[in-house]
């Protein structure tokens, strides 16, 4: 049987983890509102362990919810209210983190779209340069009237 304090501590740890990951995610995306796509990509790659932790948190939360279901009936009468409050706080942070991730993914998609348009313009410029470049050895020939 899991003691109340261990379950409460686990909820508190999850809450703190959500706060910490949210702060780290905010720092990752601080690159001048995505104006520099290279800096944004570098920041994401340098901090990929934070992004991996977000993915791994779902397993921990699932395990914690299973423990909560298993030990809920064995807790003292005032414990469910405390646990519900802790779970609610953790859930609120999870929702905040999800919204932050959604906002940042929209920012990344906008940068990707802008880079795609830039590549498209470069491609058009390349096609134009190919069309105005003279064909090799096809320089203008002048007729010399002396011959």
N, C-alpha and C positions, 0 to 999 in steps of 0.2 A: 504494500500500500504506500502510495506517495504522500508525504506529509504536505499539509497546506502551504507551509512556508516555501517548500521546494517548487511547487506549482506556481505560487505567486511570484517567486524569484524568476522563474522561467518566463512568465508573462512580462515581467519588468525588463528582463534581458532582451526579449524580442522587441519591446517598445523602444528601448535604447538603441538597439541595432537599426531599427527603421529610422530613427532620428539621425544617427551617424551616417548611414548610407545616403539619406536624403541630402545632408550637408555635402558629402563627398561628390554626389552627382551634380549638385549645383556648382561646385568648384570645377568639375570637368568641363562644364558647358559655359564657363565664364569668358570664353575667347571672343570678346568684343562682339557679342550678338551674332556670331557666325559670319562676320564679314571676311574673315580669312579662312577659307575652307581647308587649307593645309594645316593651319594651327589647330583647327577643330578636329581634324582627323588624327593629328599627332596626340592631342589631349586624350581622345578616346582610346587610342592604342596604348598610351602610357598607363592609363587607368583601367584597363580591361579587367583587372582583378576585382575592382569594385562592381563592375557590371556582372561578373560571374557570381559574386556574392549575392546579388539581387536574385539571380536565377536559383541559387542554392537555398535561399531563405524559404522558398515555398515548401521544401521538404521539412524544414524545422517547424514551420507553422502547422503543417499537416500532422506531424508527430505530436505537437503540443495540443492540438484540438482533439486528437484521439485520447491523449492522457486526460484531458478535461472531461471528456465523455465517460471515460472509464472510472474516474475517481470522484465524479460530481456527487454521487449518492452517499459517499463515505465522508464528505466534508461536514463540518459543523454548520448550523443554520445560517450564521452570518457570513460565512465564507463565500457562498455563491454570489452574493452582492458585490463583494470585494473583487472576486475573480471576473465577474461580468464587467465591472468598471475597468479593470486592467485590460481585459480582452477588447472592450470598446475603444480604449485609448490606443491599443496596438492596431486595431482595425482602422481607426481614423488616420493613423500614420501610414498604414499600408495604402489606403485610398489616396492620401496626399502624394506618396511616392509613385503610385500608378499614374496620377495626373501629371506629375513632374516628368516622368518617363515619356508620357504621351506628348507633352509639350516639346520636349527635347527631340523626340523622333520626328515631329513635324518640322522643327527647325532643320534637322539633318536632311529631311526630304526636300526642303526648299533650297538648301545649298546644293544638293545633288541635281535638282532641276536647273538651277542657275548654271552649274558647271556643264550640264548637258546642252544648254542653249549656247554657251560659249564655245563648246566643241563643234556644234553645228555651224556657228559663224566662221570658225576656223576652217572647217571643211568647205564652206562656200568660197572663202578667200582662196583656198588652195585650188579649187576648180577654176576660179577666175584666172589665177596666175598661170595655170596650165594652158588655158585658152589663149592668153596673150603672148606666151613664150614662143619664139620662132622655132620652127622645126629645124633640127640639126642640119647644117650645111645648106639651108635654104635661105641664104641671105639675098638681099636685093642685088640683082645683076644689072649693070649698066652697059648699054651698047656704046661701044667706042666708035665714033664715026671716022676715025683715022684708019682703020683697018679695012 
